[in-house]
């Protein structure tokens, strides 16, 4: 199983979308500053949304679908709809 996730950093007021097969390890990786695209928001990244996908291919496809919307409104809609 793979997880598509949306992180939020209050430090930068930005969201980050990704996918992984180990969400806990991935959030630690983001928060230690090891990922160049999220380094500026570390160590304050928090998980705001997750979506389970059956495999890596499906997760990557969904991740790109969300990213291609290029819409903060859409991201916030997903987060709010997850309850």
Secondary structure, 3 states (H helix, E strand, C coil): CEEEEEEEECCCCEEEEEEECCHHHHHHHHHCCCCCCCHHHCCCEEEEEEEEECCHHHHHHHHHHHHHHCCHHHHHHHHHHCC
